[in-house]
Amino acid sequence: MKKLFRKSIRGAALLLAAVVFPVLMSAFNPERNSNNSSKINTFNWEELSKKDQQFLDKVQRKAFDYFWEGFDPVTGLIADNAKGRRTSIAHSGFGLSAFCIGVDRGWVSRQEAYDRVLITLNSYYKNPDNENDFCVEGKYGLFYHFINVDTGKRQGRTEVSTIDSALLMAGILHVMAYFEGTEVEELAKKIYQNAQWDKYLNRRNAITGGWKPAEENWTNPEYKGYNEYSLVYLVALGSPTHPIPDISWDAYNSGNGAEWLKPYKDIGAFKTPKGVMQPHAYLYQFPTCWYDLRNKKDKYANHWEVAVNALKANRRYTQNWGSMVGYSEELWGWTACAGQRGYIGFSRPYNGTLAPSAVIASLPFLPEESLCSIIFMYEIYGDKIFGKYGFVDSFNPSQDWYDDGYIGIDKGNEVLMIENFRSEGVWKVFMRNPYVAEGMKKAMFSDI
């Protein structure tokens, strides 16, 4: 396939749309149903046709534009969904990394990105010599999940969030290394070193979900099941000022139970929604937007392999569900995303809603399957799901529903993971940060 890849996809997609769209495409490309994982894992950017490269470049650029055009020039914050003045602090983390990618892609100058990064960082740092200095609200150096773009104040009844603060800190660690030897590096260090992760531990030395002032207590004493909290632990372990103890990594892994450590015997048998293995793609993608876990393992597992198998299961599960309502097997992508009746998170069973970002961000894990699906979605649904900032957050063909909006964390997931697929750019810079290396060391990761 290789250079003929796009041509075969386009032709089959158009034929399918015109004649047999409801029929499953089990014969669409037999190679994609192969269990030859070594072949899949070596499929890379250089093997794509020029047309495919240009297509992914367009998808990535539009996702980047979400952050660049949504940037507030005063506070450096980025609106949550391109429709209002609420934002998640996680968007700042993705945005900081996106700005670095924009420089590497030649979309913006290094100075332009640097200036914006500096504005953003200043909003997360309280100058002790200026009591009126603007600073995003938080507690113990971590920040409220949702804040107002203009004021930096807590929005609604949201919590001080450990996971969203970690997503922010991942972006901060990235720019710290990217703009080494500058004011950005120094300011990034101050913000990172101010974070008191040890204040958010429970009695098991596991990290809690966060803190709410009204209750004066911790939220979600501990998340269980393999999840994005691996990012929180790795970021917190690397802190030079307020680290969590090394045994916290053990508390996290043992708290999940042993089941997630076992390789899938049948990747189609996803134990969801109450099983130990959670279905949503972002749980495996968010940590690896920054942390390069390829060819590494700790004493518990090869975490990259866990993610690959989980995403295979995600694909198989949604394909099996879709076969009951006439979906093509090229349609997959289950993650937390916008839904017809509001945001779809953990608690709801799968209802056929598809998130393009879940597939796009799977490119480093399942490049061939992901690219097939992305192109198929684009060719079949076109403007229904592709607009100013690229793919919309979600759609549900079984309900003839198509979202018209975008969400920052999903756009960020796309920008970073396309870059890691095409150049390993985020991984290369992020992993050279000594605080990142320290966190990996304390979690006892080693090369395979």
C-alpha positions in Angstrom: 0.0 0.0 0.0 2.2 2.9 1.2 2.1 5.5 -1.5 -1.1 4.1 -3.0 -2.8 4.3 0.4 -4.8 7.5 -0.2 -5.9 6.5 -3.6 -7.4 3.2 -2.4 -9.1 4.9 0.5 -10.6 7.7 -1.6 -12.0 5.3 -4.2 -13.5 2.9 -1.8 -15.0 5.7 0.3 -16.7 7.3 -2.7 -18.0 4.0 -4.0 -19.3 3.1 -0.5 -21.1 6.5 -0.2 -22.9 6.1 -3.5 -23.8 2.4 -3.3 -23.4 0.4 -0.1 -22.8 2.8 2.8 -24.8 0.8 5.4 -22.8 -2.3 4.7 -19.8 -3.3 6.8 -16.5 -3.0 5.1 -14.8 -6.2 6.3 -13.1 -6.6 2.9 -12.3 -2.9 2.4 -8.6 -3.6 3.1 -7.7 -7.0 4.4 -4.4 -5.8 5.7 -6.1 -3.6 8.3 -7.7 -6.6 9.9 -4.4 -8.3 10.3 -3.0 -8.9 13.8 0.5 -8.2 12.5 1.2 -5.5 15.1 4.9 -5.1 14.1 3.8 -4.0 10.6 1.3 -1.5 12.1 3.8 -0.1 14.5 6.4 0.6 11.9 4.0 2.5 9.6 5.2 6.1 9.7 5.0 9.6 8.3 7.5 9.0 5.5 5.5 6.1 4.1 2.5 8.3 3.5 1.7 9.7 0.1 2.2 13.4 -0.4 -1.5 13.8 -0.5 -2.0 12.1 2.8 0.8 14.2 4.4 -0.9 17.4 3.1 -4.2 16.2 4.5 -2.9 15.6 8.0 -1.0 18.9 7.8 -4.3 20.6 7.2 -6.0 18.8 10.1 -3.1 19.8 12.4 -2.9 23.4 11.2 -6.7 23.9 11.7 -6.4 22.5 15.2 -3.5 24.7 15.9 -5.5 27.7 14.7 -8.0 27.0 17.5 -5.4 27.9 20.1 -3.7 30.7 18.1 -6.9 32.5 17.2 -8.6 31.9 20.6 -5.7 33.3 22.6 -6.6 36.3 24.8 -3.8 38.9 24.3 -4.2 40.2 27.9 -4.5 37.1 30.0 -3.0 34.5 27.6 -5.9 32.2 28.3 -7.9 30.3 25.6 -11.7 29.9 25.7 -13.1 26.5 26.4 -15.1 25.8 23.3 -14.7 28.8 20.9 -18.2 30.0 22.0 -17.8 31.6 25.5 -15.4 33.1 28.0 -15.0 30.0 30.2 -11.8 28.0 29.9 -10.2 25.0 31.3 -6.7 25.3 32.7 -5.9 22.2 30.7 -6.3 24.2 27.5 -3.4 26.4 28.5 -1.2 23.3 28.8 -2.1 22.1 25.3 -1.9 25.6 24.0 1.6 26.1 25.3 2.8 23.0 23.5 0.8 23.9 20.4 2.6 27.2 20.1 6.0 25.3 20.1 4.6 23.1 17.3 3.6 26.2 15.4 7.2 27.4 15.4 8.5 24.0 14.2 5.9 23.8 11.4 6.8 27.4 10.3 3.2 28.6 10.9 4.4 31.3 13.4 7.8 32.8 14.3 9.7 31.8 17.4 9.4 35.3 18.8 5.6 35.4 18.3 5.2 32.1 20.1 7.6 33.2 22.8 5.7 36.4 23.5 2.4 34.5 23.9 3.9 31.8 26.1 5.3 34.5 28.4 1.8 36.2 28.7 0.3 32.8 29.6 2.9 31.9 32.2 2.5 35.3 33.8 -1.2 34.6 34.4 -0.3 31.4 36.4 2.4 33.1 38.5 1.6 35.5 41.4 4.3 38.1 41.8 5.0 38.2 45.5 6.0 41.9 45.2 2.7 43.0 43.6 -0.4 42.2 45.6 -2.6 43.3 42.7 -0.8 41.0 40.2 -3.2 39.0 38.0 -3.1 35.3 38.8 -5.4 32.4 38.0 -7.1 31.2 41.2 -6.1 28.0 42.9 -4.8 26.4 46.1 -1.4 25.0 47.0 0.0 26.0 43.6 -2.6 24.0 41.7 -5.5 25.7 39.9 -9.3 25.6 39.5 -10.4 23.4 36.6 -12.7 26.0 35.0 -11.9 29.7 35.2 -13.0 32.9 33.5 -10.8 33.9 30.6 -10.9 37.6 31.5 -10.6 37.4 35.3 -8.9 34.1 36.0 -11.5 33.5 38.7 -13.1 30.2 39.5 -16.1 29.4 37.3 -19.1 27.9 38.9 -18.6 25.2 41.5 -15.6 23.7 39.9 -12.8 22.0 41.9 -9.1 22.7 42.1 -8.2 19.8 39.8 -5.1 17.7 40.0 -5.4 16.2 36.5 -6.1 19.5 34.8 -3.3 21.1 36.7 -1.0 18.3 35.6 -2.1 18.8 31.9 -1.2 22.5 32.4 2.1 21.6 34.0 3.0 19.2 31.2 2.7 22.2 28.8 4.8 24.3 31.2 7.5 21.6 31.4 7.5 21.5 27.5 8.0 25.2 27.1 10.6 25.2 29.9 12.8 22.9 27.7 11.8 24.5 24.4 12.8 28.0 25.4 15.8 27.0 27.5 17.9 29.8 28.8 15.2 32.5 28.6 12.8 34.2 30.9 10.2 31.6 29.9 12.3 28.9 31.4 12.8 30.7 34.7 9.1 31.6 35.0 8.0 28.0 34.1 10.3 26.7 36.8 8.7 29.0 39.4 5.2 27.8 38.5 6.1 24.2 38.5 8.0 24.4 41.8 5.1 26.2 43.4 2.8 23.2 42.9 2.5 21.4 46.2 1.5 18.0 45.0 2.2 16.4 48.4 -0.8 18.4 49.8 -3.1 16.3 47.6 -2.2 12.9 48.8 -4.6 10.6 50.8 -3.6 8.2 53.5 -2.5 5.6 50.9 -0.2 8.1 49.4 -2.4 8.2 46.3 -3.3 11.5 44.6 -6.9 12.8 45.1 -9.0 14.3 42.4 -8.8 17.8 43.8 -10.2 20.2 46.4 -13.4 22.3 46.7 -13.6 25.3 49.1 -17.3 25.0 50.0 -16.8 21.5 51.4 -13.3 22.2 52.6 -12.4 18.7 51.5 -10.9 16.6 48.8 -12.9 15.4 45.8 -12.7 11.9 44.5 -10.5 10.4 47.1 -8.8 8.2 44.5 -9.4 7.3 40.8 -9.3 3.6 40.1 -8.9 1.8 36.8 -6.1 2.6 34.3 -6.6 6.3 33.5 -4.9 9.6 32.7 -3.8 10.0 36.3 -0.5 8.4 35.3 0.3 11.9 34.0 -0.4 13.4 37.4 1.9 11.0 39.2 4.8 11.4 36.8 4.6 15.2 36.9 4.4 15.2 40.7 7.2 12.7 41.1 9.6 14.9 39.3 9.0 18.0 41.4 12.2 19.3 43.1 10.2 21.1 45.8 7.0 19.3 46.7 7.3 15.8 45.2 5.1 12.9 46.1 6.9 9.9 47.5 8.1 7.1 45.2 5.6 4.7 46.8 2.8 6.8 45.4 3.4 5.2 42.0 2.9 1.9 43.6 -0.3 3.2 45.3 -1.6 4.3 41.9 -0.8 1.0 40.2 -2.0 -1.3 43.1 -5.1 0.8 43.5 -6.0 0.0 39.9 -6.1 -3.7 40.8 -4.1 -6.3 38.8 -6.5 -6.8 35.9 -5.4 -3.9 33.8 -1.9 -5.4 33.8 -3.0 -8.6 32.0 -2.7 -8.5 28.2 -6.0 -8.8 26.4 -6.9 -12.3 25.4 -9.7 -11.0 23.3 -9.4 -7.3 22.6 -13.0 -7.2 21.6 -14.2 -8.1 25.1 -14.0 -4.7 26.6 -15.2 -4.8 30.2 -17.2 -1.5 30.2 -18.4 0.8 31.6 -17.7 -0.6 35.1 -14.7 -2.8 34.4 -11.2 -2.0 35.5 -10.1 -1.2 31.9 -11.9 2.1 31.0 -13.0 2.5 27.4 -12.3 6.2 26.6 -9.4 6.8 24.3 -8.2 10.0 26.0 -7.2 8.0 29.1 -4.3 6.5 27.1 -3.6 9.4 24.9 -3.3 12.4 27.2 -0.3 11.2 29.2 1.5 10.1 26.0 0.9 13.5 24.3 4.0 14.4 26.3 5.6 11.3 27.8 7.3 9.0 25.4 6.7 5.6 26.8 7.7 3.6 23.8 10.2 0.8 24.4 10.0 1.5 28.2 8.5 -0.4 31.1 8.2 -0.1 34.8 7.9 -3.1 37.2 4.2 -3.3 36.4 3.8 -3.1 32.7 4.8 -1.9 29.3 2.5 1.1 29.4 2.7 1.8 25.7 1.6 -1.7 25.0 -1.3 -1.3 27.4 -2.4 1.8 25.5 -2.1 0.1 22.1 -4.2 -2.8 23.2 -6.8 -0.5 24.8 -7.2 1.5 21.6 -7.5 -1.7 19.6 -10.2 -2.7 22.0 -11.8 0.7 21.7 -11.9 0.3 17.9 -13.2 -3.3 18.0 -15.9 -2.4 20.6 -17.3 0.6 18.6 -17.1 -1.5 15.4 -19.2 -4.2 17.0 -21.7 -1.7 18.3 -21.8 0.0 14.9 -22.4 -3.2 13.0 -25.9 -3.4 14.7 -26.9 0.0 13.2 -25.2 -0.1 9.8 -22.0 1.7 10.5 -19.0 1.1 8.3 -16.2 -0.6 10.2 -14.1 2.4 9.4 -16.1 4.4 11.9 -14.7 4.2 15.5 -13.5 6.5 18.2 -15.0 6.3 21.7 -13.9 9.0 24.2 -15.3 11.7 26.5 -16.7 14.3 24.1 -19.7 16.5 23.3 -23.0 14.7 22.9 -26.4 15.6 21.6 -27.6 16.2 25.1 -24.5 17.5 26.7 -21.0 16.4 27.5 -20.5 12.6 27.5 -18.2 11.4 30.2 -17.6 8.1 32.1 -21.0 7.2 33.4 -22.9 6.8 30.2 -23.0 3.6 28.1 -21.8 3.9 24.5 -24.5 5.3 22.3 -22.8 5.5 18.9 -21.3 9.0 19.3 -17.9 9.2 17.5 -15.1 11.6 18.3 -12.7 12.2 15.4 -10.1 13.4 17.9 -10.0 9.9 19.5 -8.9 8.5 16.1 -6.6 11.3 15.1 -4.7 11.1 18.4 -4.4 7.3 17.9 -2.0 7.8 15.0 1.2 7.1 17.0 -0.4 3.9 18.3 -2.5 2.6 15.4 -1.3 4.6 12.4 -2.8 2.6 9.6 -6.2 2.0 11.2 -6.4 5.6 12.4 -5.5 7.2 9.0 -8.0 4.9 7.2 -10.8 6.1 9.6 -9.8 9.8 9.5 -9.9 9.9 5.7 -13.1 7.9 5.6 -14.9 10.3 7.9 -13.7 13.3 5.9 -14.6 11.8 2.5 -18.1 10.6 3.6 -19.3 13.4 5.9 -17.4 16.4 4.6 -18.6 19.8 5.8 -21.0 18.1 8.3 -18.0 17.4 10.5 -15.2 19.5 9.2 -15.1 23.3 9.6 -13.0 26.3 10.6 -10.9 24.4 13.1 -11.0 21.0 11.4 -13.0 18.1 12.7 -15.9 19.0 15.0 -15.8 17.4 18.5 -18.2 14.6 17.7 -21.1 13.2 15.6 -23.6 10.4 15.8 -24.7 9.0 12.4 -27.2 6.7 14.1 -29.0 9.8 15.4 -28.2 12.0 12.3 -26.6 14.4 14.7 -23.5 16.4 14.0 -21.8 18.7 16.6 -20.9 22.2 15.4 -18.3 23.0 18.0 -14.8 22.3 19.2 -13.3 21.6 22.6 -9.8 22.7 23.5 -8.5 19.5 25.1 -9.5 17.5 22.0 -8.0 20.0 19.6 -4.8 19.9 21.7 -4.8 16.1 21.6 -4.9 16.3 17.8 -2.1 18.9 17.4 0.3 17.1 19.7 -0.3 13.6 18.6 -0.1 14.4 14.9 3.2 16.1 15.7 4.5 13.1 17.6 3.5 10.9 14.7 5.2 13.0 12.0 8.3 14.1 13.9 8.3 12.9 17.5 8.7 16.7 18.2 6.9 17.0 21.5 8.4 13.9 22.9 12.0 14.8 22.0 11.8 18.2 23.7 9.7 17.3 26.7 11.7 14.2 27.6 15.0 16.1 27.8 13.6 18.2 30.7 15.5 17.0 33.8 12.3 17.2 36.0 10.6 14.8 33.5 13.6 12.4 33.7 13.4 12.5 37.5 9.8 11.5 37.5 10.4 8.6 35.2 13.4 7.5 37.3 11.3 7.5 40.5 8.6 5.5 38.8 11.4 3.0 37.9 10.9 3.1 34.2 13.7 1.4 32.2 14.4 0.7 28.6 13.1 -2.6 27.1 
